[in-house]
Amino acid sequence: MPSAATLTSMPSLVSQVPAADAVSAVAHFDGSFRFETDCWDVHQAVEHTPDFVLLDVRSPQAFAAGHVPGASNLPHRKIIAGTLAGYAADTLFVVYCAGPHCNGAQRAALRLAQLGRRVKVMIGGMSGWREEGFRIATLPDAVRAPA
């Protein structure tokens, strides 16, 4: 059995890879806010006057079962130039999917960026929204994205 001295001299899996220096950490974390937002910030904006278009990029069935109030449903596979024609070129889109176990929001963000659109991902998706205890809308409250 290793002694206490041996255990403390062995790096943990956390410290085995050295942490970034402060300058690099600032650049990384500052930069992440350009790509992501969270459920709390979206909730605050939705409660007032959002300055972005919120897109639920899940299936219409998942959207109907429960979505963020004020969101439009546009599955990530349907994000093409034609479906975005009704939006101004400088529109900021915020996309979300089911949650951290789903990459639909990243797929949607990539498609939007490839089409020259500004985009952020709402980290946490519907799982995060529910965990925060925010109101969930259902199909009668739905807003459809332009076809």
C-alpha positions in Angstrom: 0.0 0.0 0.0 1.4 3.4 -0.9 2.4 5.8 1.9 0.6 9.2 2.3 3.8 10.8 1.0 3.7 8.7 -2.2 0.0 9.5 -2.8 0.5 13.3 -2.5 3.5 13.2 -4.8 1.6 11.5 -7.6 -0.3 13.9 -9.8 -4.0 13.5 -10.0 -5.8 13.2 -13.3 -6.8 16.8 -12.7 -3.3 18.2 -12.4 -1.6 15.7 -14.7 -2.1 18.1 -17.6 -1.0 21.5 -16.4 -3.5 24.3 -16.2 -3.3 27.1 -18.8 -1.5 30.3 -17.8 -3.8 33.2 -16.8 -3.5 35.0 -20.2 -4.5 31.9 -22.1 -7.4 31.2 -19.6 -8.7 34.8 -20.0 -8.7 34.4 -23.8 -10.4 31.1 -23.6 -13.2 31.9 -21.2 -13.7 35.4 -22.6 -14.0 33.8 -26.1 -16.5 31.2 -24.9 -19.1 33.9 -24.3 -19.0 34.8 -28.0 -20.2 31.2 -28.8 -22.4 30.3 -25.8 -25.1 31.7 -23.5 -27.0 29.9 -20.7 -30.5 29.2 -19.8 -30.6 31.9 -17.1 -29.5 34.7 -19.5 -32.0 33.5 -22.2 -34.8 33.4 -19.6 -34.0 37.0 -18.5 -34.1 38.2 -22.2 -37.2 36.3 -23.0 -39.0 37.8 -20.0 -38.2 41.3 -21.4 -37.4 42.1 -25.0 -35.1 39.6 -26.6 -32.7 40.9 -29.2 -32.2 37.5 -30.8 -34.2 34.8 -32.4 -34.5 31.7 -30.3 -34.5 28.4 -32.3 -35.5 25.1 -30.9 -33.7 22.7 -33.3 -35.3 19.5 -32.1 -38.0 17.6 -33.9 -41.5 19.1 -34.2 -42.7 16.3 -31.9 -40.2 17.2 -29.2 -41.0 20.9 -29.7 -44.8 20.3 -29.3 -44.2 18.3 -26.1 -42.4 21.3 -24.4 -40.1 24.2 -25.5 -38.8 27.5 -24.3 -41.5 30.2 -24.5 -41.0 32.4 -27.5 -38.9 29.8 -29.3 -39.5 28.9 -33.0 -39.0 25.4 -34.1 -36.6 24.8 -36.9 -35.0 21.4 -36.9 -31.2 21.6 -37.5 -31.5 19.6 -40.7 -33.8 22.2 -42.2 -31.5 25.1 -41.6 -30.8 26.2 -45.2 -30.6 29.6 -46.9 -34.3 29.4 -47.9 -35.6 28.9 -44.4 -33.6 31.9 -43.2 -34.7 34.2 -46.0 -37.3 35.9 -43.7 -34.6 37.0 -41.2 -32.4 40.1 -41.5 -28.8 39.3 -42.3 -27.6 40.6 -39.0 -30.0 38.6 -36.9 -28.5 36.9 -33.9 -29.8 33.3 -33.5 -29.7 31.4 -30.2 -30.1 27.7 -30.7 -30.8 24.8 -28.3 -31.7 21.1 -28.4 -32.5 18.5 -25.8 -29.5 19.1 -23.5 -25.8 18.4 -23.0 -26.1 14.9 -24.2 -27.3 16.1 -27.7 -25.2 17.8 -30.4 -28.2 19.2 -32.3 -27.5 22.7 -31.1 -23.9 22.5 -32.3 -25.0 21.1 -35.7 -27.5 24.0 -36.0 -24.9 26.5 -35.0 -22.5 25.2 -37.5 -25.1 25.3 -40.3 -26.0 28.9 -39.3 -22.4 30.0 -39.2 -21.7 28.3 -42.6 -24.6 30.4 -44.0 -22.9 33.6 -42.7 -25.3 34.0 -39.7 -24.4 35.1 -36.2 -25.2 32.4 -33.6 -24.8 31.3 -30.0 -25.7 28.0 -28.4 -27.8 28.0 -25.2 -25.8 25.5 -23.1 -27.9 23.1 -21.2 -30.7 23.0 -23.7 -34.2 21.9 -22.6 -32.6 19.8 -19.8 -31.0 22.9 -18.4 -34.1 25.0 -18.8 -36.2 22.4 -16.9 -33.5 22.1 -14.1 -33.7 25.9 -13.6 -37.5 25.5 -13.1 -38.4 27.9 -15.9 -41.9 27.8 -17.5 -42.2 25.4 -20.5 -44.6 26.2 -23.4 -46.4 23.6 -25.4 -47.6 23.5 -29.0 -50.6 25.9 -28.6 -48.0 28.6 -27.5 -45.7 27.7 -30.4 -44.2 30.1 -32.8 -43.3 28.6 -36.2 -40.2 29.6 -38.0 -40.7 31.0 -41.6 -40.9 28.1 -44.1 
